[in-house]
Structures are given as structure tokens and as C-alpha cells.
Amino acid sequence: MVDRTSPHLIHITRAGYLIVSATVGSPSIKQGMEGEQKIMPRRLSIQTYARIGGVLFLVSLVAGGFGEGFAPGQLIATGDAAATARHILNSDALFRVGFACYLVEALCDVALTVVFYVLLRPVNLIVTLGIVLFRLMATATFAFGELFYFAPSLIVGNDTYLKSFSPDQLNTLTLLSLNLYGVGGVISLVFYGVASIGIGYLMFRSGYFPRILGVLWAIGGAGFVLRTFADVLVPNIPTVILQVPQILAILILAVWLLAKGVNAATWEARAQAQAPVLLS
């Protein structure tokens, strides 16, 4: 878009920024620097996005740790359907808080996908869009799995229609539902993993993130992908350890975004280089 009534040419880059260029015969944007260009953020500054991302990561880690780790660990008795159902009945508040924490984590995941899009699109727009799609697919897959986490609250209820099932059958359905929830979580990791590999690749190439962060994210993403395929192909082998690199990568990136952010000058240069000379 061009404003031809202004003494300056104004256009919007694909990175979402306004480029203001001084024209011949008009006052220069910088004294004595005719033709100088200046990038102005249209909304939030890039460092603000980085800080928001850091906060979202920390909230997601805490909520996810409780909702995916602590709460299910207290409620699910592996292989014991009766004990699992009893735990849910006796710890209804813990069960529901755990699910609420998952909802917080899911909201953070979607918001973080937006942040990643803003931070990484100057490097490669197509790869960034692929990352967005894989992350949204992962969030949606895990959301579907979470339905099976919440289902036991209905199964162990006292509704009349449940009287057609025996107590043992209800207990079995409860544990089966929670097992399906676990499967949904494992399947979602392959999509998160592919997205993380892409994030690591773009961080490594960006010039405004430390390359070591890109390496850590690529390794973490590979661990997520391997976890899914290992659980599918060799289910009797413990694979939780494969998630550790990604968790560490998330924590390190969260701290970096809060403490350092990104190299704004390099980000702006990459954003401008990605943009066409003029959009009309």
C-alpha cells in the first residue's frame, strides 16, 4: 500500500512493518540522508513479543507440569482400575484443577504459535507457516486426547443411565479412558517435534538468536518425534527420557527471551530484506 499524498513513500512489508522512505525533494528522515529508510513497528515491538513469549513459556511449563505430570500421577494407578476410579472420586478437586491447568497450557500453546510466527517469519516465511500448522495440529491432537482425561468424571458419576454398567465395568472404562488420554498425548508429540525441529533450524539461521538455542530445539524436537515412534513400534521400552531435551530447550529459551530477547537490529534487517521494494 502506498500513500502518494505524503512527501514520503510508505509501504507495508510482509514482516508486518511500515517502511517509510524519503523521496527526492522531500525532507529526509535523517538529516542529510536523503533516501534513508526507517522501520517502524506497526503494533508491538519485537522485544515485546519476545518478552511475552518468555512469560507464556514459563506459565505453560508450570501449568503443563501440574496438569500433565503431577495430577495424573496422583490419580492413575497403573493397571488397577478400581484404585484409579477411587482416586478420582476421592480427589475430584485435584482432577478438575489438573484439567484446568491443561486448558491454561493449551491457551499458552496457541499464543506461543503466534509469537513464533512473528519472531521467525523474517528468516523463512514458508518454513514458519509450516511450523504454525504443525504446532496447531499438535495442540488439536492433544486437546482431543484431553477429552479422554475428562471423561472419567462422567463415568464415575451417579447418573441414572450409568446403572446399566456394573461397578467393575465402570472402573475399567475409567482406566481405559485415561490410557487413551495418554496415547493422545504421545501422538501429539510427533507434531510438536517436527515443529520444534523447524524452530531450531530457523533460530540457527536467524542471526538474532544464539545458534546453540537452535541446536537445542532441533535436538529436543527429534526427541519428541522419536518418543512417538518408539511408543508405537516398541511400546515396552521406557521412552519418557526422550522428552527431557525439549523441556530443557523450552526452559532455556524462556529465560533467554525474558533476559535478552532478540537482536532487534538484525531482526529488522531480516524483515526488511524479506519484504518487496514496494507493496501496492
Residue pairs with C-beta under 8 A, 6 or more apart in sequence:
1 10
1 11
1 12
1 279
1 280
2 9
2 10
2 11
2 278
2 279
2 280
3 9
3 10
7 22
7 23
7 25
7 26
7 27
8 20
8 21
8 22
8 23
8 26
8 29
9 20
9 21
9 23
9 278
10 18
10 19
10 20
10 21
11 18
11 19
11 278
11 279
11 280
12 18
12 19
12 42
12 279
13 19
13 39
13 271
13 272
13 274
13 275
13 276
13 279
14 121
14 125
14 274
14 275
14 276
14 279
15 121
15 122
15 270
15 271
15 272
15 274
15 275
16 42
16 43
16 118
16 271
17 39
17 40
17 41
17 42
17 268
17 271
17 272
17 275
18 39
18 40
18 41
18 42
19 37
19 38
19 39
19 272
19 275
20 29
20 37
20 38
20 40
21 29
21 35
21 36
21 37
22 28
22 29
22 33
22 34
22 35
22 36
24 34
24 35
28 34
28 35
28 36
29 36
29 37
29 38
30 36
30 38
37 272
39 268
39 271
39 272
44 52
45 264
46 118
46 119
46 261
46 262
46 264
46 267
46 268
47 261
47 262
47 264
49 115
49 118
49 119
50 115
50 119
50 257
50 261
50 262
51 257
51 258
51 261
52 111
52 115
53 112
53 115
53 116
53 119
53 254
53 257
54 253
54 254
54 255
54 256
54 257
54 258
55 258
56 108
56 111
56 112
56 115
57 108
57 112
57 250
57 251
57 253
57 254
57 257
58 254
58 258
59 104
59 108
60 104
60 105
60 108
60 109
60 112
60 250
61 247
61 250
61 251
61 254
63 101
63 102
63 104
63 105
63 108
64 101
64 102
64 105
66 97
66 98
66 101
67 98
67 99
67 100
67 101
67 102
67 104
67 105
68 102
68 105
68 185
70 98
71 94
71 95
71 97
71 98
71 99
71 101
72 98
72 149
72 178
72 181
74 87
74 91
74 94
75 84
75 87
75 88
75 91
75 94
75 95
75 98
75 178
76 84
76 87
76 175
76 178
77 83
77 84
77 87
80 175
81 168
81 171
81 172
81 174
81 175
82 168
82 171
84 152
84 171
84 174
84 175
84 178
85 152
85 155
85 156
85 170
85 171
85 174
85 175
88 95
88 152
88 153
88 156
88 174
89 156
92 153
95 152
95 153
96 153
98 149
99 146
99 149
99 150
102 146
102 149
106 139
106 142
106 143
106 146
109 135
109 138
109 139
110 136
110 139
112 135
113 131
113 132
113 135
113 136
113 139
116 128
116 131
116 132
116 135
116 199
117 128
117 129
117 131
117 132
119 262
119 267
120 127
120 128
120 131
120 199
120 202
120 203
120 206
121 128
121 271
121 274
122 206
122 267
122 270
122 271
122 273
122 274
123 202
123 205
123 206
123 270
124 202
124 205
125 274
127 198
127 201
127 202
128 198
128 202
130 195
130 198
131 195
131 198
131 199
131 202
134 191
134 192
134 194
134 195
134 198
135 191
135 192
135 195
137 191
138 188
138 189
138 191
138 192
138 195
139 188
141 184
141 187
141 188
141 191
142 184
142 185
142 188
144 184
145 180
145 181
145 182
145 183
145 184
145 185
145 187
145 188
146 181
146 184
147 181
148 177
148 178
148 180
148 181
148 184
149 177
149 178
149 181
151 177
152 173
152 174
152 177
152 178
155 162
155 170
155 173
155 174
155 177
156 170
156 174
162 170
165 173
186 227
186 228
186 231
187 228
189 224
189 225
189 227
189 228
189 243
190 224
190 225
190 228
190 229
192 221
192 224
192 246
193 220
193 221
193 222
193 223
193 224
193 225
193 226
193 227
193 228
193 246
194 221
194 225
195 221
196 217
196 218
196 220
196 221
196 224
196 246
196 249
197 217
197 218
197 221
197 222
197 225
198 221
199 214
199 217
199 221
200 213
200 214
200 215
200 216
200 217
200 218
200 219
200 220
200 221
200 249
201 214
201 218
202 214
203 209
203 210
203 211
203 213
203 214
203 217
204 211
204 214
204 215
204 218
205 214
206 214
206 262
206 266
206 267
206 270
207 263
207 266
207 270
208 262
208 263
208 264
208 266
208 267
208 270
209 256
209 262
209 263
210 256
213 249
213 252
213 253
213 256
216 245
216 248
216 249
216 252
216 253
217 246
217 249
217 253
219 245
219 249
220 245
220 246
220 247
220 248
220 249
220 250
221 246
223 242
223 243
223 244
223 245
223 246
224 242
224 243
224 246
226 239
226 242
227 239
227 240
227 242
227 243
230 237
230 239
230 242
231 239
